[in-house]
Structures are given as C-alpha cells and as structure tokens.
Amino acid sequence: MSPRACIIGAGPNGLAAAIVLAQAGLQVGVFEAEATPGGAARTLELTLPGFLHDFGSAVYPLGVGSPFFSSLPLSDYGLEWIHSPAPVAHPFDDGTAVVLERDLVKAKSSLGEDGEAWRRLLQPFVERWPEFACAVLRPVSLVPKHPWLMARFGIKVLLSARAIATHFRSERTRALFAGLAAHSCLGLDEALSGAFGMLMAIPAHAVGWPIPRGGAQSLTNALCGYLQKLGGKIQTSSLIESLRQLPNHDLFLCDVTPRQLLALAGERFTAKYRRSLQRFRYGPGAFKVDYALTSPIPWTASECLRAATVHLGGSFEEIARSEKAVRSGLHAERPFVLLVQPSLFDSSRAPAEKHTAWAYCHVPNGSNEDMLQKIENQIERFAPGFRDCVLARRVFSPADLESVDANLIGGDIGGGALDIRQFLFRPTRRHYATSAKDIYLCSSSTPPGGGVHGMCGFHAAQAALGK
C-alpha cells in the first residue's frame, strides 16, 4: 500500500505540497479548518450579496510566475489570468500619476530620465525570468543553480530601498520604487528592502501582475481540482488541534506558522527545536477594508484606472516615514496604502455597473488601532469624492484577519518578520524539516517566504520525499 500523507491547511502552500506528494504516488489527505479552502487565497461576499471580495491576496505576480504553478494544467480547472493594462499606478498630489508599464521598453520610455537606469537594474532578471524565479524562490544556497545571474542579484540583496533609489534622479521614480519595496513591511532604510522592491518590479515586466477571473478562489479551486484528479482528498471544516487526531499516517506536512506547529506537535520535537520555533518572530500586521462601490474610484489622475493595483503614499520620504513608524511600533498618520480595484477588469466581481475594491495599510503586529479614517483620507487625497461611492464596507483589524485565517498571527500576512536572520534561517536552520523525521513545515514561514507562489509547499514536499 502507498504511504499515507496528511497535509494540515489548504492554503496555496498546503495544496502545492499535497500535489507534489500525490504526483509521487502517495495517498494524500488535506485537512482544512475553515469551510472553504484557500487560506488567504479565498473569495467571499464580505459586504453585500453579489460583491465578491478577495479576503487576502488578490494580485499574483509570483502566482503566474511560479515555477511550480506554471508546471500544472491549472487552466484546465478554470484558472484564467486577467492582466490590467498596467501592473501598478502611483498617484501624486499634483493630480498626476506614474504608471509602471508591463513592457520594459515602454517602461524605459515612460520613466524619462530614469528609464535607462530602470532598464539596467532589471533587464538581466526580466530576460531570464524562468531561471531567476527557480533560483530566487528557494532557500539561499551556497552553490546557486545559476551562479552568475544570482551573483548579480546578490550584490543588491543587502541594499536598502533608499540605496537602490539613488540610481534614480526623479522623485517620481523614487516614489514608485518605494511603493514596490514597502510591500516587504520593512523600513526603507533596512537591508533586504531594496531587493524586495526589485522582486516586485521584475515580475511586473516578466510576467505581469495579473488577477484571476472570479477572484483568488479561482486559483484555489484549480489547485483543489487538480489535486482531486490525482486522487487527493480535501476535508474542510476539519480543525486539527493535535497530530494525535490523525493516527495511521506516515507523513505530516503542516501549512501553519511556528506557533501552530508547536500546538500541533510540540511534544514530538526535541527541546532544542521547540526553543528554535519559540524564537521565531512575527512581522507587522495589516488593517484591511473591503468596499462595495457604486462606481469606479474617481481618481484625479485618470491613469490610475489602467492599473489593478494602486499605491497611495506620495513621495519616497513619506512612504519611508510610514513604514519606519510601523517598524517602531507606531501608527503612521499618513499610512502607505495598497489598494486593488479588480472589478475594473473583471466584471464577475460585482453586480452590473457596480464595483469592488480593497485597501490595507501596515500596522504593528496585533494592533487595536482603528485605521479606517486614515486609510480613507489617503484614498480621498488622490480620489476626492471616494466616500460618496461607498455602498458598504467591511473592516478587518489584525485580530479580525487572524480570526478568519489562523495563520495570520497578529495580522501578519507574510508568515513572519523579514530580516537577515529570518531570511537565511526560516524558521530555523532546518527550513522545512523538523526534529521529528515524519513532520515537515510547508507554510510561508519557510523559504522563500510570503507571496502566493506555492514554492514553500513544493520545496517542503520535495524535502519530505528526499529529493
């Protein structure tokens, strides 16, 4: 009889791990606590009937560009990517906006005096995206598979976003890069923040920043459909509080964070490994608002209507102040706001002539601060009259996010703090393996970290198979 594998958690990484094991011939069962699989990749009616909102992730540069997801026949299971004309827009107080064009040649032209510097920074990685993605979406290796390419990127890894922004003359381009780097939840003067900005910009040109038609649930449903085709089984509304609930399994892969892993199987681990997990640190939280709208957002800069994603934060310095405040345990008066407006490009998200959007900002982990007015002030700043378009809103504090997805500890959407130590040793030196030979961790708390790409689950399953 084939070995029996159990996956705890049906987020993208758990499903990726399950698929790898099922492809290898194992009997695979997935247990999901919530009624709907997907973790943070779910689509729900959060405001009014007929308005479909992505609970967590919504835009997928690393999803469409994932080496593992790209190897799967997900389109056969209903997944269709939609690309907005531009990946991201960044408005300014003068009523204009800088737009990042998907085509690198067009981006070079649109960025004017900074176009050539932008091209030089990104082109080597854009042109070799398949090799680069495989190399960068894995644990750090002393002997990388593509040494020259990764050496070129490695020169930038420890640089801050501020250091990389010195390549640019225009404050507009510097602000654009700040918005990309701020996805990291790092201060823009911190190491790794510059590399993270590059990791957002490179796929924008290589594969785009698409949304799935019908919402994030379409990606989850496609993964579930393919897994079931391979013989895997998924049980929802099945909360697993201890691995003792699951006898007669040969292998366990857990799409959870270190805190939940200790609760699930702490008694199975050595004292040293337990201490290592206990030292794992979670990152800043998110405060999120979902909107049902009567009309498109009335941006002063009409260019913002070309992009599914809009970054609201003004200048580089303003965004830097916002993220530094959060890293210091404070709340920014003018928070950097990430906004997504999917219904402009996917009419299935809302009733006829109506729209959806969501916006979030970073806050200290576990924050109880109500950031609604500050977020809406930032939107109104660049889209006067926005509040008049709101039919309904659903507010998620960090605690609310965690209540809907237990992996979002304190509202942390990245699976743990991102810094040098937790970049190299995530969550420990063992990465996916634990001190129990039949238990592995496969969540975004392992390399390569946050983002919907499934590579944490892929690598964990490969490790469990001894590959």
NORRANOR-V72507 format. One record per helix or strand of 3 or more residues. SS is the DSSP state (@ for helix, = for strand). FROM is the first residue (numbers start at 1). TO is the last residue. Records with the same first field share a line. If there is no record, write none. Layout:
# NORRANOR-V72507
SS=FROM-TO ; FROM-TO
This chain:
# NORRANOR-V72507
==4-8 ; 27-31 ; 86-91 ; 97-101 ; 233-235 ; 251-254 ; 285-293 ; 307-312 ; 337-340 ; 355-363 ; 390-396 ; 439-441
@=12-23 ; 61-64 ; 69-71 ; 74-77 ; 104-110 ; 112-127 ; 129-136 ; 147-157 ; 161-165 ; 171-184 ; 193-206 ; 216-229 ; 243-245 ; 258-268 ; 271-278 ; 302-306 ; 316-327 ; 342-344 ; 347-349 ; 372-382 ; 386-389 ; 398-404 ; 409-411 ; 420-424 ; 455-464
